[in-house]
Amino acid sequence: MWRYLIDPPEQIERGKPVIIWRVDVVFLKKEDWKYEGSTAGAAGGGRTHTFGVKEPARKLKGTAVYKRKDIIVKGGKPIPVNGQT
């Protein structure tokens, strides 16, 4: 799983409007997945089936294989350590 942020003004890194700030490697089992539902109808339209991971914070804890030191999560969003976005 890779986590990214969109930075159109390129304040974090010049020339890079999209930054991958963390990569996690985790092995999941069938029972780790939860079905989120679907709004797709028989006639088409709507979105496809969506799945999520049960207890993602617990499952992803300690699984980062790459993590930028200049990005933190604050208020549920990745931001530069210096707090400027």
Backbone atoms as SQL, in Angstrom:
CREATE TABLE atoms (id INTEGER PRIMARY KEY, chain TEXT, resi INTEGER, resn TEXT, atom TEXT, x REAL, y REAL, z REAL);
INSERT INTO atoms VALUES
  (1, 'A', 1, 'MET', 'N', 0.856, -1.157, 0.000),
  (2, 'A', 1, 'MET', 'CA', 0.000, 0.000, 0.000),
  (3, 'A', 1, 'MET', 'C', 0.903, 1.221, 0.000),
  (4, 'A', 2, 'TRP', 'N', 0.607, 2.138, -0.885),
  (5, 'A', 2, 'TRP', 'CA', 1.378, 3.372, -0.885),
  (6, 'A', 2, 'TRP', 'C', 0.463, 4.542, -0.595),
  (7, 'A', 3, 'ARG', 'N', 0.998, 5.490, 0.141),
  (8, 'A', 3, 'ARG', 'CA', 0.240, 6.667, 0.540),
  (9, 'A', 3, 'ARG', 'C', 0.872, 7.877, -0.135),
  (10, 'A', 4, 'TYR', 'N', 0.021, 8.701, -0.657),
  (11, 'A', 4, 'TYR', 'CA', 0.534, 9.852, -1.386),
  (12, 'A', 4, 'TYR', 'C', -0.227, 11.103, -0.985),
  (13, 'A', 5, 'LEU', 'N', 0.334, 12.251, -1.340),
  (14, 'A', 5, 'LEU', 'CA', -0.357, 13.513, -1.148),
  (15, 'A', 5, 'LEU', 'C', -0.192, 14.333, -2.416),
  (16, 'A', 6, 'ILE', 'N', -1.185, 15.167, -2.670),
  (17, 'A', 6, 'ILE', 'CA', -1.187, 16.046, -3.836),
  (18, 'A', 6, 'ILE', 'C', -0.731, 17.426, -3.374),
  (19, 'A', 7, 'ASP', 'N', 0.293, 17.949, -4.020),
  (20, 'A', 7, 'ASP', 'CA', 0.865, 19.252, -3.664),
  (21, 'A', 7, 'ASP', 'C', 1.036, 20.094, -4.933),
  (22, 'A', 8, 'PRO', 'N', -0.093, 20.604, -5.511),
  (23, 'A', 8, 'PRO', 'CA', 0.008, 21.365, -6.770),
  (24, 'A', 8, 'PRO', 'C', 0.974, 22.547, -6.724),
  (25, 'A', 9, 'PRO', 'N', 1.059, 23.305, -5.607),
  (26, 'A', 9, 'PRO', 'CA', 2.023, 24.418, -5.619),
  (27, 'A', 9, 'PRO', 'C', 3.475, 23.956, -5.444),
  (28, 'A', 10, 'GLU', 'N', 3.657, 22.643, -5.257),
  (29, 'A', 10, 'GLU', 'CA', 5.000, 22.051, -5.108),
  (30, 'A', 10, 'GLU', 'C', 5.806, 22.710, -3.997),
  (31, 'A', 11, 'GLN', 'N', 5.155, 22.923, -2.846),
  (32, 'A', 11, 'GLN', 'CA', 5.820, 23.535, -1.700),
  (33, 'A', 11, 'GLN', 'C', 6.727, 22.552, -0.971),
  (34, 'A', 12, 'ILE', 'N', 6.413, 21.270, -1.052),
  (35, 'A', 12, 'ILE', 'CA', 7.226, 20.277, -0.340),
  (36, 'A', 12, 'ILE', 'C', 8.482, 19.950, -1.135),
  (37, 'A', 13, 'GLU', 'N', 8.294, 19.714, -2.440),
  (38, 'A', 13, 'GLU', 'CA', 9.431, 19.374, -3.291),
  (39, 'A', 13, 'GLU', 'C', 9.178, 19.925, -4.692),
  (40, 'A', 14, 'ARG', 'N', 10.015, 20.850, -5.119),
  (41, 'A', 14, 'ARG', 'CA', 9.848, 21.491, -6.419),
  (42, 'A', 14, 'ARG', 'C', 9.908, 20.443, -7.542),
  (43, 'A', 15, 'GLY', 'N', 8.955, 20.573, -8.475),
  (44, 'A', 15, 'GLY', 'CA', 8.906, 19.650, -9.612),
  (45, 'A', 15, 'GLY', 'C', 8.134, 18.373, -9.336),
  (46, 'A', 16, 'LYS', 'N', 7.555, 18.265, -8.124),
  (47, 'A', 16, 'LYS', 'CA', 6.815, 17.052, -7.766),
  (48, 'A', 16, 'LYS', 'C', 5.455, 17.412, -7.169),
  (49, 'A', 17, 'PRO', 'N', 4.408, 17.476, -8.014),
  (50, 'A', 17, 'PRO', 'CA', 3.076, 17.813, -7.512),
  (51, 'A', 17, 'PRO', 'C', 2.391, 16.652, -6.781),
  (52, 'A', 18, 'VAL', 'N', 2.919, 15.448, -6.958),
  (53, 'A', 18, 'VAL', 'CA', 2.407, 14.272, -6.244),
  (54, 'A', 18, 'VAL', 'C', 3.587, 13.627, -5.534),
  (55, 'A', 19, 'ILE', 'N', 3.430, 13.377, -4.229),
  (56, 'A', 19, 'ILE', 'CA', 4.522, 12.821, -3.433),
  (57, 'A', 19, 'ILE', 'C', 4.063, 11.540, -2.742),
  (58, 'A', 20, 'ILE', 'N', 4.804, 10.464, -2.951),
  (59, 'A', 20, 'ILE', 'CA', 4.565, 9.238, -2.186),
  (60, 'A', 20, 'ILE', 'C', 5.339, 9.414, -0.891),
  (61, 'A', 21, 'TRP', 'N', 4.628, 9.417, 0.236),
  (62, 'A', 21, 'TRP', 'CA', 5.300, 9.714, 1.498),
  (63, 'A', 21, 'TRP', 'C', 5.420, 8.493, 2.410),
  (64, 'A', 22, 'ARG', 'N', 4.728, 7.414, 2.074),
  (65, 'A', 22, 'ARG', 'CA', 4.858, 6.211, 2.891),
  (66, 'A', 22, 'ARG', 'C', 4.463, 4.990, 2.067),
  (67, 'A', 23, 'VAL', 'N', 5.185, 3.908, 2.248),
  (68, 'A', 23, 'VAL', 'CA', 4.862, 2.634, 1.613),
  (69, 'A', 23, 'VAL', 'C', 4.813, 1.580, 2.706),
  (70, 'A', 24, 'ASP', 'N', 3.699, 0.850, 2.763),
  (71, 'A', 24, 'ASP', 'CA', 3.525, -0.228, 3.735),
  (72, 'A', 24, 'ASP', 'C', 3.440, -1.563, 3.005),
  (73, 'A', 25, 'VAL', 'N', 4.017, -2.573, 3.600),
  (74, 'A', 25, 'VAL', 'CA', 3.874, -3.929, 3.088),
  (75, 'A', 25, 'VAL', 'C', 3.206, -4.738, 4.183),
  (76, 'A', 26, 'VAL', 'N', 2.028, -5.257, 3.868),
  (77, 'A', 26, 'VAL', 'CA', 1.262, -6.015, 4.858),
  (78, 'A', 26, 'VAL', 'C', 0.638, -7.224, 4.158),
  (79, 'A', 27, 'PHE', 'N', 0.616, -8.349, 4.834),
  (80, 'A', 27, 'PHE', 'CA', -0.009, -9.549, 4.309),
  (81, 'A', 27, 'PHE', 'C', -1.361, -9.712, 4.981),
  (82, 'A', 28, 'LEU', 'N', -2.410, -9.711, 4.172),
  (83, 'A', 28, 'LEU', 'CA', -3.768, -9.798, 4.691),
  (84, 'A', 28, 'LEU', 'C', -4.388, -11.142, 4.353),
  (85, 'A', 29, 'LYS', 'N', -5.298, -11.555, 5.206),
  (86, 'A', 29, 'LYS', 'CA', -6.040, -12.801, 4.996),
  (87, 'A', 29, 'LYS', 'C', -7.473, -12.441, 4.617),
  (88, 'A', 30, 'LYS', 'N', -8.218, -13.399, 4.149),
  (89, 'A', 30, 'LYS', 'CA', -9.595, -13.165, 3.737),
  (90, 'A', 30, 'LYS', 'C', -10.416, -12.525, 4.857),
  (91, 'A', 31, 'GLU', 'N', -10.212, -12.958, 6.073),
  (92, 'A', 31, 'GLU', 'CA', -10.996, -12.435, 7.203),
  (93, 'A', 31, 'GLU', 'C', -10.618, -10.999, 7.590),
  (94, 'A', 32, 'ASP', 'N', -9.509, -10.475, 7.057),
  (95, 'A', 32, 'ASP', 'CA', -9.105, -9.095, 7.329),
  (96, 'A', 32, 'ASP', 'C', -9.911, -8.079, 6.515),
  (97, 'A', 33, 'TRP', 'N', -10.570, -8.527, 5.450),
  (98, 'A', 33, 'TRP', 'CA', -11.307, -7.636, 4.556),
  (99, 'A', 33, 'TRP', 'C', -12.741, -7.472, 5.001),
  (100, 'A', 34, 'LYS', 'N', -13.300, -6.283, 4.750),
  (101, 'A', 34, 'LYS', 'CA', -14.719, -6.050, 5.008),
  (102, 'A', 34, 'LYS', 'C', -15.339, -5.465, 3.747),
  (103, 'A', 35, 'TYR', 'N', -16.548, -5.878, 3.489),
  (104, 'A', 35, 'TYR', 'CA', -17.276, -5.415, 2.317),
  (105, 'A', 35, 'TYR', 'C', -17.926, -4.078, 2.644),
  (106, 'A', 36, 'GLU', 'N', -17.661, -3.073, 1.834),
  (107, 'A', 36, 'GLU', 'CA', -18.172, -1.725, 2.086),
  (108, 'A', 36, 'GLU', 'C', -19.499, -1.460, 1.387),
  (109, 'A', 37, 'GLY', 'N', -19.864, -2.291, 0.413),
  (110, 'A', 37, 'GLY', 'CA', -21.127, -2.096, -0.286),
  (111, 'A', 37, 'GLY', 'C', -20.933, -1.661, -1.714),
  (112, 'A', 38, 'SER', 'N', -22.049, -1.429, -2.388),
  (113, 'A', 38, 'SER', 'CA', -22.025, -1.044, -3.785),
  (114, 'A', 38, 'SER', 'C', -23.283, -0.271, -4.118),
  (115, 'A', 39, 'THR', 'N', -23.132, 0.714, -5.000),
  (116, 'A', 39, 'THR', 'CA', -24.299, 1.429, -5.503),
  (117, 'A', 39, 'THR', 'C', -24.523, 1.102, -6.967),
  (118, 'A', 40, 'ALA', 'N', -23.796, 0.092, -7.462),
  (119, 'A', 40, 'ALA', 'CA', -23.955, -0.314, -8.852),
  (120, 'A', 40, 'ALA', 'C', -25.282, -1.041, -9.023),
  (121, 'A', 41, 'GLY', 'N', -26.006, -0.708, -10.063),
  (122, 'A', 41, 'GLY', 'CA', -27.290, -1.345, -10.322),
  (123, 'A', 41, 'GLY', 'C', -27.179, -2.357, -11.449),
  (124, 'A', 42, 'ALA', 'N', -28.206, -3.165, -11.609),
  (125, 'A', 42, 'ALA', 'CA', -28.220, -4.183, -12.655),
  (126, 'A', 42, 'ALA', 'C', -28.156, -3.547, -14.042),
  (127, 'A', 43, 'ALA', 'N', -28.699, -2.332, -14.180),
  (128, 'A', 43, 'ALA', 'CA', -28.709, -1.646, -15.468),
  (129, 'A', 43, 'ALA', 'C', -27.402, -0.896, -15.740),
  (130, 'A', 44, 'GLY', 'N', -26.491, -0.956, -14.806),
  (131, 'A', 44, 'GLY', 'CA', -25.222, -0.247, -14.968),
  (132, 'A', 44, 'GLY', 'C', -25.220, 1.056, -14.190),
  (133, 'A', 45, 'GLY', 'N', -24.113, 1.710, -14.205),
  (134, 'A', 45, 'GLY', 'CA', -23.984, 2.962, -13.466),
  (135, 'A', 45, 'GLY', 'C', -23.626, 2.697, -12.019),
  (136, 'A', 46, 'GLY', 'N', -23.395, 3.724, -11.285),
  (137, 'A', 46, 'GLY', 'CA', -22.989, 3.560, -9.888),
  (138, 'A', 46, 'GLY', 'C', -21.541, 3.124, -9.803),
  (139, 'A', 47, 'ARG', 'N', -21.070, 2.920, -8.617),
  (140, 'A', 47, 'ARG', 'CA', -19.675, 2.494, -8.488),
  (141, 'A', 47, 'ARG', 'C', -19.588, 0.995, -8.236),
  (142, 'A', 48, 'THR', 'N', -18.422, 0.486, -8.411),
  (143, 'A', 48, 'THR', 'CA', -18.222, -0.946, -8.229),
  (144, 'A', 48, 'THR', 'C', -18.111, -1.276, -6.747),
  (145, 'A', 49, 'HIS', 'N', -18.028, -2.535, -6.444),
  (146, 'A', 49, 'HIS', 'CA', -17.925, -2.977, -5.062),
  (147, 'A', 49, 'HIS', 'C', -16.654, -2.414, -4.428),
  (148, 'A', 50, 'THR', 'N', -16.765, -2.020, -3.185),
  (149, 'A', 50, 'THR', 'CA', -15.643, -1.440, -2.468),
  (150, 'A', 50, 'THR', 'C', -15.356, -2.277, -1.235),
  (151, 'A', 51, 'PHE', 'N', -14.089, -2.531, -0.988),
  (152, 'A', 51, 'PHE', 'CA', -13.683, -3.294, 0.176),
  (153, 'A', 51, 'PHE', 'C', -12.743, -2.462, 1.030),
  (154, 'A', 52, 'GLY', 'N', -12.735, -2.720, 2.311),
  (155, 'A', 52, 'GLY', 'CA', -11.840, -2.048, 3.236),
  (156, 'A', 52, 'GLY', 'C', -11.157, -3.086, 4.107),
  (157, 'A', 53, 'VAL', 'N', -10.269, -2.623, 4.939),
  (158, 'A', 53, 'VAL', 'CA', -9.550, -3.505, 5.858),
  (159, 'A', 53, 'VAL', 'C', -10.103, -3.272, 7.258),
  (160, 'A', 54, 'LYS', 'N', -10.421, -4.352, 7.957),
  (161, 'A', 54, 'LYS', 'CA', -10.878, -4.252, 9.345),
  (162, 'A', 54, 'LYS', 'C', -9.705, -3.810, 10.209),
  (163, 'A', 55, 'GLU', 'N', -9.933, -2.865, 11.085),
  (164, 'A', 55, 'GLU', 'CA', -8.913, -2.349, 12.002),
  (165, 'A', 55, 'GLU', 'C', -7.614, -1.977, 11.277),
  (166, 'A', 56, 'PRO', 'N', -7.680, -1.041, 10.315),
  (167, 'A', 56, 'PRO', 'CA', -6.496, -0.727, 9.523),
  (168, 'A', 56, 'PRO', 'C', -5.318, -0.190, 10.334),
  (169, 'A', 57, 'ALA', 'N', -5.568, 0.617, 11.368),
  (170, 'A', 57, 'ALA', 'CA', -4.459, 1.149, 12.169),
  (171, 'A', 57, 'ALA', 'C', -3.671, 0.021, 12.818),
  (172, 'A', 58, 'ARG', 'N', -4.384, -0.970, 13.338),
  (173, 'A', 58, 'ARG', 'CA', -3.712, -2.102, 13.987),
  (174, 'A', 58, 'ARG', 'C', -2.975, -2.957, 12.947),
  (175, 'A', 59, 'LYS', 'N', -3.614, -3.191, 11.803),
  (176, 'A', 59, 'LYS', 'CA', -3.005, -4.025, 10.765),
  (177, 'A', 59, 'LYS', 'C', -1.769, -3.381, 10.152),
  (178, 'A', 60, 'LEU', 'N', -1.786, -2.047, 9.994),
  (179, 'A', 60, 'LEU', 'CA', -0.681, -1.366, 9.322),
  (180, 'A', 60, 'LEU', 'C', 0.420, -0.895, 10.269),
  (181, 'A', 61, 'LYS', 'N', 0.185, -0.993, 11.568),
  (182, 'A', 61, 'LYS', 'CA', 1.203, -0.559, 12.532),
  (183, 'A', 61, 'LYS', 'C', 2.486, -1.369, 12.342),
  (184, 'A', 62, 'GLY', 'N', 3.577, -0.668, 12.137),
  (185, 'A', 62, 'GLY', 'CA', 4.880, -1.317, 12.017),
  (186, 'A', 62, 'GLY', 'C', 5.148, -1.961, 10.668),
  (187, 'A', 63, 'THR', 'N', 4.336, -1.651, 9.645),
  (188, 'A', 63, 'THR', 'CA', 4.531, -2.290, 8.342),
  (189, 'A', 63, 'THR', 'C', 5.207, -1.377, 7.316),
  (190, 'A', 64, 'ALA', 'N', 5.557, -0.150, 7.714),
  (191, 'A', 64, 'ALA', 'CA', 6.166, 0.786, 6.767),
  (192, 'A', 64, 'ALA', 'C', 7.556, 0.307, 6.363),
  (193, 'A', 65, 'VAL', 'N', 7.787, 0.232, 5.059),
  (194, 'A', 65, 'VAL', 'CA', 9.116, -0.097, 4.549),
  (195, 'A', 65, 'VAL', 'C', 9.800, 1.156, 4.008),
  (196, 'A', 66, 'TYR', 'N', 9.020, 2.217, 3.828),
  (197, 'A', 66, 'TYR', 'CA', 9.544, 3.512, 3.403),
  (198, 'A', 66, 'TYR', 'C', 8.665, 4.581, 4.026),
  (199, 'A', 67, 'LYS', 'N', 9.284, 5.595, 4.615),
  (200, 'A', 67, 'LYS', 'CA', 8.525, 6.673, 5.234),
  (201, 'A', 67, 'LYS', 'C', 9.379, 7.935, 5.231),
  (202, 'A', 68, 'ARG', 'N', 8.855, 9.001, 4.613),
  (203, 'A', 68, 'ARG', 'CA', 9.582, 10.266, 4.600),
  (204, 'A', 68, 'ARG', 'C', 9.578, 10.863, 5.998),
  (205, 'A', 69, 'LYS', 'N', 10.689, 11.386, 6.424),
  (206, 'A', 69, 'LYS', 'CA', 10.802, 11.985, 7.754),
  (207, 'A', 69, 'LYS', 'C', 10.275, 13.423, 7.781),
  (208, 'A', 70, 'ASP', 'N', 10.081, 14.016, 6.608),
  (209, 'A', 70, 'ASP', 'CA', 9.620, 15.406, 6.550),
  (210, 'A', 70, 'ASP', 'C', 8.100, 15.531, 6.408),
  (211, 'A', 71, 'ILE', 'N', 7.356, 14.405, 6.512),
  (212, 'A', 71, 'ILE', 'CA', 5.897, 14.404, 6.428),
  (213, 'A', 71, 'ILE', 'C', 5.327, 13.757, 7.684),
  (214, 'A', 72, 'ILE', 'N', 4.329, 14.415, 8.299),
  (215, 'A', 72, 'ILE', 'CA', 3.632, 13.842, 9.453),
  (216, 'A', 72, 'ILE', 'C', 2.127, 13.841, 9.169),
  (217, 'A', 73, 'VAL', 'N', 1.381, 13.122, 9.973),
  (218, 'A', 73, 'VAL', 'CA', -0.074, 13.124, 9.852),
  (219, 'A', 73, 'VAL', 'C', -0.629, 13.984, 10.980),
  (220, 'A', 74, 'LYS', 'N', -1.416, 14.982, 10.607),
  (221, 'A', 74, 'LYS', 'CA', -2.024, 15.878, 11.589),
  (222, 'A', 74, 'LYS', 'C', -3.473, 16.094, 11.172),
  (223, 'A', 75, 'GLY', 'N', -4.394, 15.840, 12.076),
  (224, 'A', 75, 'GLY', 'CA', -5.804, 15.969, 11.746),
  (225, 'A', 75, 'GLY', 'C', -6.240, 14.983, 10.671),
  (226, 'A', 76, 'GLY', 'N', -5.552, 13.845, 10.600),
  (227, 'A', 76, 'GLY', 'CA', -5.888, 12.825, 9.621),
  (228, 'A', 76, 'GLY', 'C', -5.349, 13.081, 8.228),
  (229, 'A', 77, 'LYS', 'N', -4.515, 14.134, 8.077),
  (230, 'A', 77, 'LYS', 'CA', -3.981, 14.471, 6.753),
  (231, 'A', 77, 'LYS', 'C', -2.468, 14.562, 6.807),
  (232, 'A', 78, 'PRO', 'N', -1.782, 14.128, 5.745),
  (233, 'A', 78, 'PRO', 'CA', -0.333, 14.273, 5.714),
  (234, 'A', 78, 'PRO', 'C', 0.054, 15.718, 5.437),
  (235, 'A', 79, 'ILE', 'N', 0.984, 16.238, 6.230),
  (236, 'A', 79, 'ILE', 'CA', 1.451, 17.613, 6.054),
  (237, 'A', 79, 'ILE', 'C', 2.963, 17.639, 6.267),
  (238, 'A', 80, 'PRO', 'N', 3.652, 18.685, 5.769),
  (239, 'A', 80, 'PRO', 'CA', 5.093, 18.804, 6.027),
  (240, 'A', 80, 'PRO', 'C', 5.346, 18.989, 7.531),
  (241, 'A', 81, 'VAL', 'N', 6.464, 18.527, 8.010),
  (242, 'A', 81, 'VAL', 'CA', 6.820, 18.638, 9.423),
  (243, 'A', 81, 'VAL', 'C', 6.769, 20.090, 9.882),
  (244, 'A', 82, 'ASN', 'N', 7.171, 21.011, 9.010),
  (245, 'A', 82, 'ASN', 'CA', 7.157, 22.428, 9.383),
  (246, 'A', 82, 'ASN', 'C', 5.745, 23.021, 9.392),
  (247, 'A', 83, 'GLY', 'N', 4.740, 22.232, 9.001),
  (248, 'A', 83, 'GLY', 'CA', 3.342, 22.652, 9.088),
  (249, 'A', 83, 'GLY', 'C', 2.857, 23.536, 7.962),
  (250, 'A', 84, 'GLN', 'N', 3.678, 23.793, 6.976),
  (251, 'A', 84, 'GLN', 'CA', 3.280, 24.649, 5.866),
  (252, 'A', 84, 'GLN', 'C', 2.776, 23.801, 4.713),
  (253, 'A', 85, 'THR', 'N', 1.547, 24.096, 4.258),
  (254, 'A', 85, 'THR', 'CA', 1.018, 23.431, 3.066),
  (255, 'A', 85, 'THR', 'C', 0.457, 24.454, 2.122);
